[in-house]
Amino acid sequence: MGSGAREHALVWKCVQSELVERVYCAPGNGGTGGMARNIPIGAADVVRIVDFAKRERLGLIVLGPEAAVDAGVGDALRHAGFNVFGPDRGAGRIESSKSFAKALMKRAGIPTADFEVFTQPAPAKAWARERGGRVAVKADGLARGKGVIVCADIEQSDGAIEAMLVQERFGRSGKKIVVEERLEGPELSLLAVTDGADVIPLAPARDYKRAHEGNKGANTGGMGAYSPPKGVDDALVKEVVDCVMRPAVQELAGSGDEFRGVLYAGLMLTEQGVRALEFNARFGDPEAQVVLPRLESDFVAMALAAAKGGLAAHPDLRWSPRACVGVVVASGHYPDDVAMTLGHRIGGLTEMPPGALIFHAGTRYEPGIGLVTDGGRVVTSVALGETVAQARDVALAGARQVRFEGAFFRSDIAQEAE
């Protein structure tokens, strides 16, 4: 389910499985149609996807975007007897409601930033001012990865709170906000597969949220990522699983919201230790594009085990020792006015350097024209290498080949690891 580069990477991984007869993608994009059958059903269209699953007798459904989780697609499919890799709507609140997630972290003893929840601007501004405006202001609901404003002073915190609670820039998602202390340090993304009881970590990654180089510009859904990130070892991954991932899964299960699928933890590595920033109830994008290429085990076998509640008996995952880097090529006005950048012809995709993978996101096939832009993040150029530097060189070379009006990308993705 879904239409982004994350879903293209998932389709690419699924077709490699010996368990798979055929793959469908709903609704898919200009890249998924080359290896799966795109079907014109929206990722949150519960009734039509259940009907389709019954008609095709699907063996596994993988929920890609947060919209599918929040719409209750997983609930309806499980009720109809299908294997679903992705949580029900109740467990998915760990992503769809920031206040729910922070309250869960507090109950489970998960280390996180000090926070408060507000619906009125005056007390929110007062709380932020007590901290000199150095806070993060978060829309409570889903905001396509853009509902967080990180503030450096009181002027910025006042403006962020006004934007959400008064100007309603994020609509219903911003009618309630979380204001939390601003943390400092490198970020880390860790994804883990769970069947509601067992938790298996995937390879760690680091993504880049800001639109422009030097971590400047607006917050985006992610402009690139790499794996494994600098300074992250097995001991740190184990610490995150023990202190963050497993307590979250156990807390959800204890409240009747069993989580089956992939749980994503966005983390900050502060001087005081690991702190959880947020959870996602699905694969991250662009993290999926750099984690899945390193996975040498059968993804579908793992997903089926999680969907059926059998991860305890699943063999250990095998990972490539090679590094993977992904660079997102975005439309010129992303993340602000994407509508101005739609429908531009895409060139250069048949001229990729050896070793470059292209995962499509905002693309569609236009009869008589070919591939055109259909979103803010258009493609992710991905490469594996013996070192991060080698992978980065090829991924950047691939990004430079992608041509459409207004195309841009960050050339500093994974530069820290060289």
Secondary structure, 3 states (H helix, E strand, C coil): CECCHHHHHHHHHHCCCCCCCCCEECECCCCHHHCCEECCCCCCCHHHHHHHHHHHCCCCEECCCHHHHHCCHHHHHHHCCCCEECCCHHHHHHHHCHHHHHHHHHHHCCCECCEEEECCHHHHHHHHHCCCCCEEEEECCCCCCCCEEECCCHHHHHHHHHHHHHCCCCHHHHCCEEEEECCCCCEEEEEEEECCCCEEECCCEEECCEEECCCEEEECCCCEEEECCCCCCHHHHHHHHHHHHHHHHHHHHHCCCCCCEEEEEEEEEECCEEEEEEEECCCCCCHHHHHHHHECCCHHHHHHHHHHCCHHHCCCCCECCCEEEEEEEECCCCCCCHHHHCCCECECCCCCCCCEEEEECCEEEECCCEEEECCCEEEEEEEEECCHHHHHHHHHHHHHHCECCCCECCCCCCHHHC
